[in-house]
């Protein structure tokens, strides 16, 4: 079994954020609203063709409105790339799902990997891989 270093969980988070950023830039995801959190701050749901939703465009196909939506998506992608926001989870609905992003720049706490959760995850992963080889 390949030895996993102590930063593997952080790299997994980074990979997920980078994938979401690429999907935003390529138009497969777009901002689709805003969730105000009771603890302060807000989260943004992302959805698009890849999640079973539809791409948000300007009203009546307005080029100016669509450009504004695309600009917001690009800014969100930059924030994901530089770690100012991160993927927090998903919202599953009938026929589609949304990817939720938030972070310190939106007034939410930074997503950190706890040492205990990391240890438990890799212990379970080790048990899973040992079971597969038997």
ChimeraX commands (.cxc) that place a marker at each C-alpha (Angstrom):
marker #1 position 0.00,0.00,0.00 radius 0.5
marker #1 position 1.24,3.45,-0.88 radius 0.5
marker #1 position 2.20,5.50,2.15 radius 0.5
marker #1 position -0.03,8.55,2.55 radius 0.5
marker #1 position 1.63,11.58,4.06 radius 0.5
marker #1 position 0.09,13.79,6.71 radius 0.5
marker #1 position -1.00,16.45,4.19 radius 0.5
marker #1 position -3.06,14.13,1.97 radius 0.5
marker #1 position -6.40,15.38,3.33 radius 0.5
marker #1 position -5.42,18.99,2.62 radius 0.5
marker #1 position -4.47,18.02,-0.94 radius 0.5
marker #1 position -7.85,16.34,-1.40 radius 0.5
marker #1 position -9.57,19.59,-0.35 radius 0.5
marker #1 position -7.36,21.56,-2.72 radius 0.5
marker #1 position -8.13,19.19,-5.60 radius 0.5
marker #1 position -11.88,19.52,-5.01 radius 0.5
marker #1 position -11.58,23.33,-4.98 radius 0.5
marker #1 position -9.52,23.35,-8.17 radius 0.5
marker #1 position -11.99,21.07,-9.95 radius 0.5
marker #1 position -14.85,23.40,-8.93 radius 0.5
marker #1 position -12.84,26.40,-10.20 radius 0.5
marker #1 position -12.27,24.74,-13.58 radius 0.5
marker #1 position -15.97,23.89,-13.83 radius 0.5
marker #1 position -16.83,27.54,-13.10 radius 0.5
marker #1 position -14.42,28.85,-15.74 radius 0.5
marker #1 position -15.66,26.39,-18.37 radius 0.5
marker #1 position -19.31,27.23,-17.75 radius 0.5
marker #1 position -20.31,23.86,-16.31 radius 0.5
marker #1 position -21.12,25.52,-12.98 radius 0.5
marker #1 position -22.53,28.95,-12.22 radius 0.5
marker #1 position -23.66,30.83,-9.13 radius 0.5
marker #1 position -27.29,30.08,-8.45 radius 0.5
marker #1 position -28.26,32.06,-5.38 radius 0.5
marker #1 position -27.06,32.82,-1.90 radius 0.5
marker #1 position -27.60,31.25,1.52 radius 0.5
marker #1 position -27.42,33.53,4.55 radius 0.5
marker #1 position -26.02,31.64,7.54 radius 0.5
marker #1 position -27.54,32.19,11.00 radius 0.5
marker #1 position -24.03,32.39,12.49 radius 0.5
marker #1 position -23.11,35.23,10.14 radius 0.5
marker #1 position -21.67,35.09,6.68 radius 0.5
marker #1 position -23.09,33.49,3.59 radius 0.5
marker #1 position -22.64,30.58,1.21 radius 0.5
marker #1 position -23.10,30.39,-2.54 radius 0.5
marker #1 position -24.65,27.38,-4.28 radius 0.5
marker #1 position -23.17,26.47,-7.66 radius 0.5
marker #1 position -25.04,24.43,-10.23 radius 0.5
marker #1 position -25.12,23.89,-13.94 radius 0.5
marker #1 position -25.40,21.28,-16.65 radius 0.5
marker #1 position -22.92,18.97,-14.92 radius 0.5
marker #1 position -25.06,18.85,-11.75 radius 0.5
marker #1 position -28.39,18.38,-13.52 radius 0.5
marker #1 position -29.30,22.05,-13.25 radius 0.5
marker #1 position -29.18,24.75,-15.85 radius 0.5
marker #1 position -26.66,27.45,-16.61 radius 0.5
marker #1 position -27.62,30.87,-15.32 radius 0.5
marker #1 position -27.71,33.47,-18.10 radius 0.5
marker #1 position -28.93,37.04,-18.29 radius 0.5
marker #1 position -32.65,37.78,-18.56 radius 0.5
marker #1 position -33.85,37.55,-22.16 radius 0.5
marker #1 position -30.35,36.33,-23.13 radius 0.5
marker #1 position -28.96,39.83,-22.40 radius 0.5
marker #1 position -25.25,39.88,-23.23 radius 0.5
marker #1 position -24.50,42.43,-20.50 radius 0.5
marker #1 position -26.28,40.42,-17.80 radius 0.5
marker #1 position -24.65,37.19,-18.99 radius 0.5
marker #1 position -21.24,38.93,-18.89 radius 0.5
marker #1 position -21.91,39.99,-15.28 radius 0.5
marker #1 position -22.85,36.39,-14.34 radius 0.5
marker #1 position -19.70,35.10,-16.08 radius 0.5
marker #1 position -17.60,37.71,-14.24 radius 0.5
marker #1 position -19.00,36.61,-10.88 radius 0.5
marker #1 position -18.23,32.97,-11.79 radius 0.5
marker #1 position -14.67,33.95,-12.71 radius 0.5
marker #1 position -14.20,35.80,-9.41 radius 0.5
marker #1 position -15.50,32.76,-7.51 radius 0.5
marker #1 position -13.05,30.56,-9.43 radius 0.5
marker #1 position -10.15,32.85,-8.48 radius 0.5
marker #1 position -11.26,32.79,-4.83 radius 0.5
marker #1 position -11.35,28.97,-4.95 radius 0.5
marker #1 position -7.90,28.77,-6.53 radius 0.5
marker #1 position -6.35,31.08,-3.92 radius 0.5
marker #1 position -8.09,29.36,-1.00 radius 0.5
marker #1 position -10.23,32.30,0.08 radius 0.5
marker #1 position -13.33,30.13,-0.26 radius 0.5
marker #1 position -13.73,26.37,-0.46 radius 0.5
marker #1 position -16.29,23.72,-1.31 radius 0.5
marker #1 position -18.33,23.12,1.85 radius 0.5
marker #1 position -20.75,20.44,0.71 radius 0.5
marker #1 position -23.67,19.67,-1.54 radius 0.5
marker #1 position -27.37,20.36,-1.55 radius 0.5
marker #1 position -29.32,17.52,-3.14 radius 0.5
marker #1 position -32.71,18.24,-4.64 radius 0.5
marker #1 position -35.08,16.53,-7.02 radius 0.5
marker #1 position -33.26,16.14,-10.33 radius 0.5
marker #1 position -30.15,18.19,-9.54 radius 0.5
marker #1 position -27.63,19.05,-6.87 radius 0.5
marker #1 position -25.72,22.17,-5.94 radius 0.5
marker #1 position -22.15,22.50,-4.77 radius 0.5
marker #1 position -21.94,24.93,-1.85 radius 0.5
marker #1 position -18.93,27.24,-1.44 radius 0.5
marker #1 position -18.04,29.65,1.36 radius 0.5
marker #1 position -15.07,30.85,3.34 radius 0.5
marker #1 position -13.55,33.58,5.47 radius 0.5
marker #1 position -14.04,36.22,2.78 radius 0.5
marker #1 position -17.80,35.54,3.01 radius 0.5
marker #1 position -17.80,35.64,6.82 radius 0.5
marker #1 position -17.65,31.87,7.39 radius 0.5
marker #1 position -14.86,30.05,9.19 radius 0.5
marker #1 position -12.09,28.39,7.21 radius 0.5
marker #1 position -12.46,24.66,6.57 radius 0.5
marker #1 position -9.67,22.90,8.43 radius 0.5
marker #1 position -8.90,19.22,8.68 radius 0.5
marker #1 position -8.76,18.14,12.31 radius 0.5
marker #1 position -5.96,15.80,13.29 radius 0.5
marker #1 position -8.40,13.34,14.90 radius 0.5
marker #1 position -10.69,13.21,11.84 radius 0.5
marker #1 position -7.65,12.78,9.58 radius 0.5
marker #1 position -6.33,9.90,11.68 radius 0.5
marker #1 position -9.73,8.17,11.74 radius 0.5
marker #1 position -10.18,8.61,7.97 radius 0.5
marker #1 position -6.84,7.02,7.12 radius 0.5
marker #1 position -7.36,4.18,9.60 radius 0.5
marker #1 position -10.68,3.35,7.91 radius 0.5
marker #1 position -9.07,3.70,4.50 radius 0.5
marker #1 position -6.34,1.25,5.54 radius 0.5
marker #1 position -8.95,-1.27,6.71 radius 0.5
marker #1 position -10.77,-0.88,3.39 radius 0.5
marker #1 position -7.63,-1.52,1.32 radius 0.5
marker #1 position -6.61,-4.52,3.43 radius 0.5
marker #1 position -10.08,-6.00,2.94 radius 0.5
marker #1 position -9.86,-5.57,-0.84 radius 0.5
marker #1 position -6.64,-7.59,-1.12 radius 0.5
marker #1 position -7.89,-10.61,0.82 radius 0.5
marker link #1:1,2 radius 0.2
marker link #1:2,3 radius 0.2
marker link #1:3,4 radius 0.2
marker link #1:4,5 radius 0.2
marker link #1:5,6 radius 0.2
marker link #1:6,7 radius 0.2
marker link #1:7,8 radius 0.2
marker link #1:8,9 radius 0.2
marker link #1:9,10 radius 0.2
marker link #1:10,11 radius 0.2
marker link #1:11,12 radius 0.2
marker link #1:12,13 radius 0.2
marker link #1:13,14 radius 0.2
marker link #1:14,15 radius 0.2
marker link #1:15,16 radius 0.2
marker link #1:16,17 radius 0.2
marker link #1:17,18 radius 0.2
marker link #1:18,19 radius 0.2
marker link #1:19,20 radius 0.2
marker link #1:20,21 radius 0.2
marker link #1:21,22 radius 0.2
marker link #1:22,23 radius 0.2
marker link #1:23,24 radius 0.2
marker link #1:24,25 radius 0.2
marker link #1:25,26 radius 0.2
marker link #1:26,27 radius 0.2
marker link #1:27,28 radius 0.2
marker link #1:28,29 radius 0.2
marker link #1:29,30 radius 0.2
marker link #1:30,31 radius 0.2
marker link #1:31,32 radius 0.2
marker link #1:32,33 radius 0.2
marker link #1:33,34 radius 0.2
marker link #1:34,35 radius 0.2
marker link #1:35,36 radius 0.2
marker link #1:36,37 radius 0.2
marker link #1:37,38 radius 0.2
marker link #1:38,39 radius 0.2
marker link #1:39,40 radius 0.2
marker link #1:40,41 radius 0.2
marker link #1:41,42 radius 0.2
marker link #1:42,43 radius 0.2
marker link #1:43,44 radius 0.2
marker link #1:44,45 radius 0.2
marker link #1:45,46 radius 0.2
marker link #1:46,47 radius 0.2
marker link #1:47,48 radius 0.2
marker link #1:48,49 radius 0.2
marker link #1:49,50 radius 0.2
marker link #1:50,51 radius 0.2
marker link #1:51,52 radius 0.2
marker link #1:52,53 radius 0.2
marker link #1:53,54 radius 0.2
marker link #1:54,55 radius 0.2
marker link #1:55,56 radius 0.2
marker link #1:56,57 radius 0.2
marker link #1:57,58 radius 0.2
marker link #1:58,59 radius 0.2
marker link #1:59,60 radius 0.2
marker link #1:60,61 radius 0.2
marker link #1:61,62 radius 0.2
marker link #1:62,63 radius 0.2
marker link #1:63,64 radius 0.2
marker link #1:64,65 radius 0.2
marker link #1:65,66 radius 0.2
marker link #1:66,67 radius 0.2
marker link #1:67,68 radius 0.2
marker link #1:68,69 radius 0.2
marker link #1:69,70 radius 0.2
marker link #1:70,71 radius 0.2
marker link #1:71,72 radius 0.2
marker link #1:72,73 radius 0.2
marker link #1:73,74 radius 0.2
marker link #1:74,75 radius 0.2
marker link #1:75,76 radius 0.2
marker link #1:76,77 radius 0.2
marker link #1:77,78 radius 0.2
marker link #1:78,79 radius 0.2
marker link #1:79,80 radius 0.2
marker link #1:80,81 radius 0.2
marker link #1:81,82 radius 0.2
marker link #1:82,83 radius 0.2
marker link #1:83,84 radius 0.2
marker link #1:84,85 radius 0.2
marker link #1:85,86 radius 0.2
marker link #1:86,87 radius 0.2
marker link #1:87,88 radius 0.2
marker link #1:88,89 radius 0.2
marker link #1:89,90 radius 0.2
marker link #1:90,91 radius 0.2
marker link #1:91,92 radius 0.2
marker link #1:92,93 radius 0.2
marker link #1:93,94 radius 0.2
marker link #1:94,95 radius 0.2
marker link #1:95,96 radius 0.2
marker link #1:96,97 radius 0.2
marker link #1:97,98 radius 0.2
marker link #1:98,99 radius 0.2
marker link #1:99,100 radius 0.2
marker link #1:100,101 radius 0.2
marker link #1:101,102 radius 0.2
marker link #1:102,103 radius 0.2
marker link #1:103,104 radius 0.2
marker link #1:104,105 radius 0.2
marker link #1:105,106 radius 0.2
marker link #1:106,107 radius 0.2
marker link #1:107,108 radius 0.2
marker link #1:108,109 radius 0.2
marker link #1:109,110 radius 0.2
marker link #1:110,111 radius 0.2
marker link #1:111,112 radius 0.2
marker link #1:112,113 radius 0.2
marker link #1:113,114 radius 0.2
marker link #1:114,115 radius 0.2
marker link #1:115,116 radius 0.2
marker link #1:116,117 radius 0.2
marker link #1:117,118 radius 0.2
marker link #1:118,119 radius 0.2
marker link #1:119,120 radius 0.2
marker link #1:120,121 radius 0.2
marker link #1:121,122 radius 0.2
marker link #1:122,123 radius 0.2
marker link #1:123,124 radius 0.2
marker link #1:124,125 radius 0.2
marker link #1:125,126 radius 0.2
marker link #1:126,127 radius 0.2
marker link #1:127,128 radius 0.2
marker link #1:128,129 radius 0.2
marker link #1:129,130 radius 0.2
marker link #1:130,131 radius 0.2
marker link #1:131,132 radius 0.2
marker link #1:132,133 radius 0.2
marker link #1:133,134 radius 0.2
view
